Amino acid sequence: MNRIREVLRNEYIGAVAIGFLLAQLIVIVISLIMRPINFYLERAASPTSVFGHSKTDTFPWSSLIGPVINMLLLGLISFLFLRFLYLKPTGDKADKGAPGVSAETQQDSDSVP
């Protein structure tokens, strides 16, 4: 698993993949914002009846459930991928040191000649 992490990190494959996922996330967010706006603009631009009946069409909010789930999954996957490749868990520093020695003390002792 560490070998895969090193290859993805050193060859910038992971950075490109994370960038692609975040770009897809931005496209989905913009699409979610534009769907209701587009619906109401098209509805306002369409001709009305001569008899004065108003349109009773409402925006189908249930059609946004799929893209919202897609957005959440893309955000979660990109965060987990970012964490796997570049962010170290907080417990790693303390585990590498000697027993009873804190990570700060070990770093200070490593820098002293």
C-alpha positions, 0 to 999 in steps of 0.5 A, spaced: 500 500 500 505 504 501 508 503 494 502 505 491 501 511 495 509 513 493 507 512 486 501 516 486 504 521 490 511 522 486 508 521 479 503 526 480 498 521 478 494 523 485 494 530 484 491 530 477 486 525 479 484 529 485 484 535 481 479 532 476 475 530 481 474 537 484 473 540 477 467 535 477 465 537 483 465 544 481 461 543 475 456 539 479 455 545 484 454 550 478 449 545 475 445 545 481 445 552 482 443 553 474 437 548 474 432 552 478 434 559 475 434 556 468 427 553 469 424 559 471 427 563 466 424 559 461 418 559 464 418 566 464 420 567 457 414 562 454 408 565 452 402 566 456 395 564 455 390 569 452 385 568 457 390 570 463 391 563 466 397 563 470 402 557 469 402 552 475 408 548 473 413 548 479 420 546 479 421 539 480 426 539 486 426 531 486 430 531 480 436 534 484 437 528 489 441 524 484 446 530 483 446 532 490 448 525 492 453 525 486 456 531 489 457 528 496 460 522 493 465 526 489 467 530 495 468 524 499 472 520 495 476 526 493 477 528 500 479 521 502 484 520 496 487 527 498 488 524 505 490 518 503 496 521 499 498 527 502 495 528 509 498 524 515 494 521 520 495 525 527 497 518 530 503 517 526 508 522 529 507 519 536 508 512 534 515 513 530 518 515 537 521 511 542 516 509 548 515 515 553 518 520 548 514 525 545 514 527 538 516 534 539 522 531 544 524 527 538 524 532 533 528 537 537 533 531 539 534 529 531 536 537 530 541 537 535 548 535 532 
